[in-house]
């Protein structure tokens, strides 16, 4: 039987620098070679039992990546192949994937198991945003030293939501954030909470400084984006 082949196409999701119109994380796409982003990517094995029973199917896996280390932290089956053995093969392989640190935050991986032992994969990745570049129009380049981003919890399951809030950071002389206030709520308590928690961990190059950030978010059952919004 022919050796399994993996065809990998990476579509790199990029972001423009923030503008007065705001910045959505899915505005632009560009191609990129997978070897420039992936450190380790073992292919899903087509189980012998599945091949013997002529099981085939297509599924989709969602990989959440720790941006600091590039290690895949969770893998979820967004769409099942219809066969448990094939779904398990996907989970086992993707849990071992690793990307270059500081490049990828999330990956969506459609997989097709074809008769004859062939496995086809398309990988769509969401890159880590360059926060310093994004905030350059507000603070100047080279100002942001450490800026963890608000992460919407994966549980409970996401629903369609969106909102925009204004958050005030009070920065000490040493660049550490002393306090964060909600000047205008986004309308979603969860987004307000994770935003305040993230901003408290920020560090800038210098201070003292008071920074007002208008941040917006969009949540769907399959994606989460946030960006610097217009006033």
Secondary structure, 3 states (H helix, E strand, C coil): CCCCCCCCCEEEEECCCCCCCCCCCCCEEEECCHHHCEEECCCCCCCHHHHHCCCCEEEEEEEEECCCCCEEEEEEEEECCCCHHHHHHHHHHHCCCEECCCCEEEEEEEEEEECCCEEEEEEEEEECCCHHHHCHHHHCCCCEEECCCCCCCCCCCCCCEEEEEEEEEEECCCCEEEEEEEEECCCCHHHHHHHHHHHCCCEECCCCEEEEEEEEEEECCCCEEEEECCC
